[in-house]
Amino acid sequence: MVARTLAGCPAKDVKAFVADLKAKPGKRNFGSLGSGSSPHVAAKLLKKMTILMPCM
């Protein structure tokens, strides 16, 4: 999986990226090709693995 951020993003690695997401809940978003696409599923998996989203 390849993740891309905008130039102004303070995170320079995955650990910093996850820390930034946790510090600002609900302030970040992502784009994908649509529900069920590989990027969409990968983003949901990242959220679940990093405890950004409660398990259901």
Secondary structure, 3 states (H helix, E strand, C coil): CCCCCCCCCCCCCHHHHHHHHHHCCCCCCCCCCCCCCHHHHHHHHHHHHCCCCCCC
